[in-house]
Amino acid sequence: MKKIMCFVLTMICLLAVAGCGGGAKKAESPAGQQAAAEKVLRVGTNANYPPFEYYQEASKTFIGFDIELMQGVAREAGYTRVEFVDMEFGKLLMSLKDGKVDAVISCLTMTEERKKEVDFTQPYLVSANVAVGSSDAAIRSEGALKGKRIAAEAGSIHVKQAGQYSGTVIECGGAEEALKMIADKKADFAILDNYTARFYITNFYKGRLSIVAELQDDTDTRTGIAIAKGNRELADRLNTGLQKYREDAAYYQMKNNYFGKLL
């Protein structure tokens, strides 16, 4: 399945706007350009959550909606380059507080708990959280989750959300693993972001898995870029860049490239 996923993500990347490709893990300074002249933004991400962020081994680049959005925002904010730092999801906010990165983008929901640790830009996306189950599930509503085995990504808001429906919550490494657990009959349902669920179902599980319910609880579904607490200068700079980029036609083309066929 990994090889199939790489092929699918490669095709998505080829459709992306020219000049907005993902950044390499260890990008070198352009030839003939002084390093001091560069204005680099170091951004933490967990590159295992397509279509938002994914690391492509073949091309040694990061790709995804979040990746291209961050590049567009940084460009409009006056940065010459974005250096993405891939790490476990649960370590993202700590790396920000420790100063290892300047910002974090990783489909990060702006929860009240996270706002106590970090600041956020204005939201760049409002999505929904959904429950995925077998396509032949008899009950297609939130009620189907009661008392069932629910898989969710460790460290994500979906773990707490799953606990509202069942006492049997299986924490796993990511969305791909959560959905595979359903296919392997090791879990009954998985909770994840709407766009990610549709991406996997469309490309890998059509006819086998499906969205059984959009969860209507009080979980915040606004997504933003995280920055260190109190760093108003960077927050203002990125908010300005975000506003300018979202006014550009390239933004809407990019968004359609990643989400258009999933809606």
QUIPEZI-V64630 format. One record per backbone hydrogen bond with DSSP energy under -0.5 kcal/mol. NH is the residue of the N-H (numbers start at 1). CO is the residue of the C=O. E is the energy in kcal/mol with one decimal. If there is no record, write none. Layout:
nh | co | e
NH | CO | E
NH | CO | E
This chain:
nh | co | e
5 | 1 | -2.8
6 | 2 | -2.4
7 | 3 | -1.9
8 | 4 | -2.5
9 | 5 | -2.9
10 | 6 | -2.0
11 | 7 | -2.1
12 | 8 | -2.0
13 | 9 | -2.3
14 | 10 | -2.1
15 | 11 | -1.1
16 | 12 | -0.6
16 | 13 | -1.0
20 | 17 | -1.8
27 | 24 | -0.8
33 | 30 | -1.9
37 | 34 | -1.5
38 | 34 | -0.5
38 | 35 | -1.3
40 | 38 | -0.5
41 | 81 | -2.3
42 | 40 | -0.6
43 | 41 | -0.6
43 | 83 | -2.6
44 | 103 | -2.9
45 | 85 | -2.3
47 | 45 | -0.7
48 | 46 | -2.8
49 | 53 | -2.7
52 | 49 | -1.9
53 | 49 | -1.2
54 | 63 | -2.1
55 | 47 | -1.2
56 | 54 | -0.6
56 | 61 | -3.2
57 | 55 | -0.8
60 | 56 | -1.4
61 | 56 | -1.4
62 | 23 | -1.3
63 | 54 | -3.0
65 | 51 | -2.8
66 | 52 | -1.2
67 | 52 | -1.2
68 | 64 | -2.4
69 | 65 | -2.6
70 | 66 | -2.7
71 | 67 | -2.0
72 | 68 | -2.3
73 | 69 | -2.7
74 | 70 | -2.6
75 | 71 | -2.3
76 | 72 | -2.1
77 | 73 | -1.5
78 | 75 | -1.2
79 | 74 | -2.7
80 | 39 | -1.9
81 | 39 | -1.4
83 | 41 | -2.5
84 | 82 | -0.7
85 | 43 | -2.9
86 | 84 | -0.6
87 | 45 | -2.1
91 | 88 | -1.6
92 | 89 | -1.4
95 | 91 | -2.1
96 | 92 | -1.4
97 | 93 | -2.2
98 | 94 | -2.2
99 | 96 | -1.0
100 | 95 | -2.2
101 | 95 | -1.0
102 | 42 | -2.5
103 | 42 | -1.6
104 | 226 | -2.2
105 | 44 | -2.2
109 | 107 | -0.7
110 | 222 | -2.7
111 | 109 | -1.9
115 | 111 | -1.9
116 | 112 | -0.8
116 | 113 | -0.7
117 | 114 | -1.3
118 | 114 | -2.7
119 | 227 | -2.3
121 | 225 | -2.0
124 | 223 | -2.8
125 | 223 | -1.1
127 | 125 | -0.5
127 | 221 | -2.0
130 | 192 | -2.8
131 | 213 | -2.8
132 | 190 | -3.0
133 | 210 | -2.5
135 | 208 | -2.6
137 | 134 | -1.9
140 | 138 | -0.5
144 | 141 | -1.8
145 | 142 | -1.9
146 | 143 | -1.0
147 | 165 | -1.8
148 | 145 | -2.2
150 | 148 | -0.7
150 | 168 | -2.4
151 | 189 | -2.9
152 | 170 | -2.4
154 | 172 | -2.8
156 | 153 | -1.8
159 | 156 | -1.2
160 | 156 | -0.6
161 | 157 | -2.0
162 | 158 | -2.6
163 | 159 | -1.6
164 | 160 | -0.6
164 | 161 | -1.3
165 | 162 | -1.7
166 | 162 | -1.7
168 | 148 | -0.5
169 | 167 | -0.8
170 | 150 | -3.1
170 | 168 | -0.5
171 | 169 | -0.7
172 | 152 | -2.3
178 | 174 | -2.2
179 | 175 | -2.4
180 | 176 | -2.0
181 | 177 | -1.8
182 | 178 | -1.0
183 | 179 | -2.1
184 | 180 | -2.3
185 | 182 | -1.7
186 | 181 | -3.0
187 | 181 | -1.4
188 | 149 | -2.0
189 | 149 | -2.2
190 | 132 | -1.8
191 | 151 | -2.0
192 | 130 | -1.9
194 | 128 | -2.8
197 | 193 | -2.5
198 | 194 | -2.4
199 | 195 | -2.1
200 | 196 | -2.2
201 | 197 | -2.4
202 | 198 | -2.6
203 | 199 | -2.1
204 | 200 | -2.8
205 | 200 | -1.3
206 | 201 | -0.5
208 | 205 | -2.4
209 | 205 | -2.5
210 | 133 | -2.4
212 | 131 | -2.7
212 | 210 | -0.5
213 | 131 | -1.3
215 | 129 | -2.5
215 | 213 | -0.6
223 | 125 | -2.7
224 | 108 | -2.1
226 | 104 | -2.4
227 | 119 | -2.8
228 | 102 | -0.6
229 | 117 | -0.5
231 | 228 | -1.9
232 | 230 | -2.0
235 | 231 | -2.0
236 | 232 | -2.9
237 | 233 | -2.0
238 | 234 | -2.8
239 | 235 | -2.4
240 | 236 | -2.2
241 | 237 | -2.1
242 | 238 | -2.8
243 | 239 | -2.4
244 | 240 | -2.3
245 | 241 | -2.6
246 | 242 | -2.3
247 | 243 | -0.6
247 | 244 | -0.8
248 | 245 | -1.5
251 | 248 | -1.3
252 | 248 | -0.9
253 | 249 | -1.9
254 | 250 | -2.4
255 | 251 | -2.6
256 | 252 | -2.0
257 | 253 | -2.0
258 | 254 | -1.5
259 | 255 | -2.7
260 | 256 | -1.7
262 | 259 | -1.8
263 | 259 | -0.8
